[in-house]
Amino acid sequence: MDATLYTPSDTAPDAGVLPAPSLRETVYAKLRTAVLDGEFGVRERLAEVRLAARFGVSRTPVREALARLVSDGLIERADGGFFVTVPNLARLKDFYELRVTLELRGVARAIEDPSVRHDPAVIAAELDRWYAMRESPPAPDPRFVVQDERFHAELSRASGNPALTDALVAVGERIRRVRMYDFLTPDRVGTTIAEHIGIMELVRDGHLDEGYRALHAHVGDSMAVVLERAQRAMTQMAVHADRLCHP
């Protein structure tokens, strides 16, 4: 946790030392990451016995982790088992609309309030990452979506509202399994890199109105275009169901 957001009291016992996560928290975190990273196919049953063997634990922490992931909305119970949740198009539309609102708000608040400044250190560090990717573009891969999510989270974080960033990250996780299959071609990856750099440079240089418009064009395509791309991505999920599990 950033020191600027939380500083433990000097009088607290073991100040600055975080307790080790419990076994149940560790299993939950590992399973959640695997689900978000697309390691399970859309029709793959999440069996307790197999997962327990994978993590080297008993079935109890696995069962608890599965229950929590159901509450998170990341998996669902069906046909007597657990499966990864894939949002339908109507639900995706809702999430995409929320994402656009959260994305744009980070820049809008700086436009509306001159006292709000984007953190130059955050902007510079993220730009350096994308400059490097422009020089050596990564190969098309569904996992590129994680790099994309980080860009948007860092742009939001630079605007100085942690709650806004947390909400954006949560929405991004809910649609990741669909969005990740939008990065399977070199041109899509290259376009994303170029647009990210352009947006960041505008914000860095204080051209907030232009940055807002560029960001809106980047994430705020017409809903018809968004849903068409989502439908295509969902088709790719079925075609490439084993791609991440068996690279």
C-alpha atoms as one frame of an Amber mdcrd trajectory, in Angstrom:
protein
   0.000   0.000   0.000   1.352   3.447  -0.912   2.844   5.330   2.022   1.048
   8.464   0.844  -2.270   6.723   1.360  -1.539   4.909   4.604   1.094   5.379
   7.273   1.017   2.986  10.248   1.193   4.511  13.695   4.602   4.433  15.351
   2.949   3.145  18.499   1.235   0.196  16.843   2.727  -3.225  17.586   5.042
  -4.475  14.861   4.580  -1.210  12.942   5.274  -1.659   9.242   5.153  -5.468
   9.411   2.203  -7.017   7.626   0.929 -10.401   8.843   1.414 -13.342   6.513
  -1.758 -14.190   4.576  -3.703 -17.172   5.837  -3.948 -20.354   3.792  -7.532
 -19.575   2.812  -6.525 -16.065   1.637  -3.596 -17.473  -0.334  -5.748 -20.066
  -2.105  -8.437 -17.488  -2.818  -5.901 -15.037  -4.262  -4.253 -17.682  -6.470
  -7.552 -19.042  -7.743  -8.911 -15.553  -8.383  -5.818 -14.643 -10.393  -6.116
 -17.854 -12.424  -9.753 -17.105 -13.216  -9.045 -13.502 -14.206  -6.077 -14.526
 -16.351  -8.227 -16.913 -18.365  -6.498 -20.091 -17.251  -9.787 -21.992 -17.277
 -11.863 -22.647 -20.360 -15.384 -21.286 -20.587 -16.818 -24.812 -20.238 -14.210
 -26.186 -17.820 -15.555 -27.425 -14.502 -13.682 -26.056 -11.486 -13.444 -29.294
  -9.529 -12.492 -29.098  -5.862 -10.293 -32.212  -5.927  -8.275 -31.064  -8.934
  -7.848 -27.547  -7.557  -6.812 -28.876  -4.158  -4.107 -30.942  -5.842  -3.009
 -27.950  -7.900  -2.502 -25.776  -4.830  -1.307 -28.574  -2.543  -4.063 -28.030
   0.019  -7.145 -29.776   1.352 -10.534 -29.234  -0.241 -11.739 -26.909   2.551
  -9.847 -23.714   1.529 -10.661 -24.459  -2.109 -14.361 -24.764  -1.275 -14.224
 -21.460   0.605 -12.402 -19.779  -2.275 -14.997 -20.994  -4.766 -17.798 -19.625
  -2.582 -16.096 -16.241  -2.415 -15.581 -16.145  -6.170 -19.281 -16.829  -6.653
 -19.989 -13.819  -4.426 -17.498 -11.791  -6.490 -19.464 -12.696  -9.613 -16.390
 -14.248 -11.240 -17.674 -17.840 -11.231 -21.131 -19.389 -11.075 -22.703 -22.682
 -10.092 -24.330 -24.628 -12.927 -25.041 -28.282 -13.696 -23.870 -29.298 -10.231
 -20.451 -27.648 -10.567 -18.594 -24.354 -10.752 -17.722 -22.589 -14.003 -16.178
 -19.245 -14.911 -18.793 -16.555 -15.454 -18.960 -15.072 -18.934 -21.124 -11.925
 -19.043 -23.889 -11.895 -21.630 -24.080  -9.013 -24.084 -26.640  -7.093 -22.042
 -24.452  -7.255 -18.937 -21.372  -6.366 -20.974 -23.147  -3.262 -22.239 -23.739
  -2.166 -18.646 -20.118  -2.762 -17.660 -18.752  -0.982 -20.733 -20.916   2.066
 -20.063 -19.687   2.167 -16.474 -16.088   1.779 -17.612 -16.359   4.746 -19.990
 -17.854   6.902 -17.243 -15.076   6.028 -14.778 -12.315   6.451 -17.382 -13.406
   9.918 -18.424 -14.064  11.128 -14.896 -10.377  10.967 -13.995  -9.525  13.570
 -16.648 -12.768  15.534 -16.261 -12.132  16.253 -12.585  -8.806  17.878 -13.496
 -10.524  19.977 -16.167 -13.210  21.117 -13.734 -10.865  21.833 -10.813  -7.601
  23.661 -11.651  -6.160  22.571  -8.297  -6.221  18.921  -9.440  -2.952  17.936
 -11.088  -2.046  14.580 -12.588   0.969  13.124 -10.790   3.900  13.679 -13.190
   5.899  10.775 -11.746   3.077   8.304 -12.422   2.573   9.678 -15.936   6.306
   9.568 -16.739   6.759   6.015 -15.495   3.791   4.723 -17.478   4.876   6.555
 -20.606   8.318   4.944 -20.357   6.667   1.507 -20.328   4.686   2.268 -23.465
   7.616   3.883 -25.264   9.507   0.630 -24.702   6.583  -1.353 -26.102   6.452
   0.914 -29.137  10.120   0.165 -29.810   9.638  -3.584 -29.327   5.929  -4.394
 -29.736   4.825  -7.531 -27.890   3.380 -10.378 -29.893  -0.421 -10.546 -30.029
  -1.629 -12.383 -26.955  -4.810 -12.353 -24.872  -2.701 -11.505 -21.812  -1.915
  -8.116 -23.347  -5.194  -7.029 -21.785  -3.390  -6.854 -18.423  -1.001  -4.242
 -19.854  -3.987  -2.358 -21.236  -5.749  -2.416 -17.862  -2.624  -1.151 -16.125
  -2.434   1.858 -18.445  -5.984   2.903 -17.659  -5.536   2.283 -13.943  -2.341
   4.351 -13.820  -3.905   7.198 -15.784  -6.753   7.198 -13.279  -4.409   6.899
 -10.291  -2.433   9.903 -11.503  -5.566  12.033 -11.194  -5.532  11.521  -7.420
  -8.832   9.802  -6.579  -8.067   6.276  -5.271 -11.753   5.349  -4.985 -12.268
   6.145  -8.659  -9.288   3.993  -9.596 -10.449   1.080  -7.428 -13.863   1.144
  -9.116 -12.257   1.226 -12.565  -9.996  -1.725 -11.746 -12.971  -3.734 -10.473
 -14.962  -3.111 -13.663 -11.951  -3.998 -15.796 -11.619  -7.336 -14.027 -15.280
  -8.152 -14.664 -14.921  -7.738 -18.439 -11.333  -8.997 -18.792 -12.280 -12.488
 -19.967 -14.055 -10.981 -22.956 -11.702  -8.077 -23.665  -8.586 -10.240 -23.640
  -9.590 -11.814 -26.951  -9.585  -8.399 -28.594  -5.773  -8.433 -28.721  -5.059
 -11.283 -31.119  -3.700  -9.267 -34.071  -0.545  -7.124 -34.437  -2.499  -4.134
 -35.732  -4.804  -4.129 -32.692  -1.833  -4.214 -30.315   0.005  -1.533 -32.295
  -3.015   0.761 -32.391  -3.517   0.400 -28.653   0.122   1.282 -27.932  -0.001
   4.370 -30.163  -3.273   5.601 -28.679  -2.091   5.100 -25.104   1.042   7.145
 -25.754  -0.944   9.897 -27.437  -3.394  10.177 -24.528  -0.665  10.171 -21.873
   1.388  12.810 -23.680  -1.617  15.134 -23.948  -2.330  14.767 -20.220   1.367
  15.187 -19.365   1.557  18.397 -21.375  -1.567  19.832 -19.788  -3.754  19.576
 -22.883  -6.597  18.131 -20.849  -9.459  18.935 -23.206  -7.651  17.213 -26.062
  -6.672  14.364 -23.760 -10.289  13.933 -22.715 -11.432  13.769 -26.335  -8.667
  11.306 -27.229  -9.546   9.094 -24.267 -13.232   9.250 -25.161 -12.431   8.175
 -28.719 -10.243   5.371 -27.332 -12.758   3.841 -24.905 -16.056   5.411 -25.934
 -16.788   3.913 -29.324 -20.455   3.787 -30.198 -22.188   1.029 -28.261 -22.927
  -0.770 -31.533 -19.179  -1.005 -32.228 -18.439  -2.067 -28.649 -21.035  -4.842
 -28.721 -19.874  -6.036 -32.139 -16.312  -6.308 -30.864 -17.520  -8.014 -27.689
 -19.479 -10.550 -29.734 -16.417 -11.229 -31.861 -14.289 -11.596 -28.730 -16.763
 -14.053 -27.202 -16.551 -16.127 -30.375 -12.764 -16.070 -30.068 -13.086 -17.285
 -26.471 -14.775 -20.431 -27.715 -12.314 -20.937 -30.578  -9.271 -20.440 -28.350
 -10.672 -22.115 -25.237  -7.463 -24.083 -24.585  -4.961 -21.481 -25.758  -4.069
 -20.124 -22.326  -4.256 -23.446 -20.554  -1.972 -25.177 -23.028   0.399 -22.561
 -24.529
